[in-house]
Amino acid sequence: MKNYLIAFLIVTAIFLGSLNYKSKKSYILDHFPINKFQTEYESPRIYLIFFFSIDNCFPCLSIIETLNNLPSQYKVIGLVPEKEINFEDEVRKITNARFELKSYEGLRKFRPNYYPSLFGVSQKGNILFILPGVPGQDEYLRQFLESFLHKASLIL
C-alpha cells in the first residue's frame, strides 16, 4: 500500500508540473513586436508585415502593387535587410513600394525561411497568417484578405 501511495504522489507531482509548464510555454510566433510599428493616430485592424528583398524574383514581388492599394483597415510595413534600408529610395524605385520600409534586424525570431513572405498580425501582436510570395498571387491575395477579414472579425 505504501508503494502505491508513493507512486500516486510521484505521478501527481509530474502531472501538476506539466500543467505549470504548459501554462507558461510561449509559442514561437506569439508576441510579434507590433508596438515598434504602431502609431497613436492609426488603428488598422490587421498589420501586414511583408518580408522581402530586392534580390527576390521579380514576379514574386508582384504583390507589392496589391499591397500598395489596400483599404485603411490594413497597414502594410515592408521589412528589408539592413544593407537595403540604407538604399531605401533605390528599393522603392525598383519595387514601386509605397508603404513604410524598415529593417528586419532585431526580428530574427520571426524571419521566415522563404522570401518574400507576408505576415498578418493583429493589434495585439498575434500572427494570424503567413503567406509566401509567389508569382501570380495578386488576385488570390485580394480575395484572401477580403474573406479573412470577414471571417476573423470576431477575433480581431
N, C-alpha and C positions, 0 to 999 in steps of 0.2 A: 504493500500500500504506500509505503514511504517513497518507493521508486516512482510510482505513478504520480504522486504529488510533485516530486522534483521535476519529472518530465513535463507535467502540466504547466508548472511555473516557468520553465525554460521556453516552451512553445508560446506561452502568453507574452513573455518578455520580447521574444523575436517578433511576434505579431504587432505588438504596440510600437516597437522600434521601427518597423516597416511603415506603419501608418504615419509616424512622425516624419520619416524620411520623405515619404510621398508628398506630404503637405508642403514641405519646404523645397521640393525639387522645382527648378526653373527650366523651362524648355528653351532650346537654342534660339528659336525665332520669336520668343516673347520679348517684350520691352524694347522695341526699336526706339532709339533716342529721337523721337519726332520733335521733342521740345527744342532741339537745335534749329529746327526749320520753321517753327510756329511763330507767328506774329500776333500782336494783340488785335489788330483790325481785321484779320482774316479768320474765317471759321468754315473751311471746307469740310465736307462730310468724309471724304477719303483723300488721303495724300497718295499720289502715285510717284514712287521713287524709281527712277529709271537709271540703272547702272549701265553705262556704255563707254565706248572709247572711239576715237576717230579711226582706229585700226580695225574696227569691226567691219564685216562685209557690208557694203553699201545697201544692198536690198534688205538686209536685216534691220537697218536703221530707217527704213521707210515709214515705220510707225511714228516717227517724230512729227510728221505732218499732222497725223491724227491727234497726237498729244498736244500740239500747238493750238488746236481748235476745240478743246473740250469745254463744257459748261462750267460755271463757277462752283459747283459742288465738288469739283476736283481741283486739287493743286498739284501741279507737276513740278518735280525737282529732279534735275539731272545730276547724277554723280559720276564724275570722271576721275581718271588717275591724277595724282598730284602734278606730274610733269605736264599734263594737258591743261590744267586750270591756269597755268601761267600764260597760256596762249588762248585765253577764252574767246577773244574776237575771231581768231582763226577757226576754232572749233565751231562757233556759231555760223561762220561763213560756209564752212564745209557741210555742216549737218542741217543748217537752216533752223536750228533750235531757238525758240523764242521764250523758253521758260528759264527759270533760275538754274544756274550751274554752280555746283560746289564740288570740292574734292571729297573722295570717299576715304581719305586717310582717317584713321580713328574708328572706322566701322568695319574692321577686319572680320569680326564675328559674323557680320551679315552679308559679306561679299559673296555673290553667287558663283557657282562653278562655271556657269555658262553666261557669256556676254553676247549681246545685250539681254538684260532681264528687267522686267517691270514688277515692282512690289506694290501691292495695295495695302496701305497702312491706315489703321483707324486713328482717331484723335487721341486715343489712349496709348497708342504705340503697339497695338497688336497687329501682327502681319496677317492679313486676311486672305491674300492670294499671291502667287508668284507665277508670272507668265514669261516664257522665253521669247525673245525677239526673233522671229523667223520671217523669211520673205513672204509677202502677200498676206500679212496678218492685219492689215488696216481695217477691213470690214469686220472681221471677226472681233477685233478689239472693241470697235464701236458697239456692236451687238452685245458682247460680253459685259461691258461696263453698264449699259442700259439695264440689262436683265439682272446683273448683280446688285445694282443699287436698289432696284425694286424688291428683289428677294431678301436682301440683307438689311432692309430698313429697320427691322426690329432690333438688330444687334448694334446698329450704329448710333 
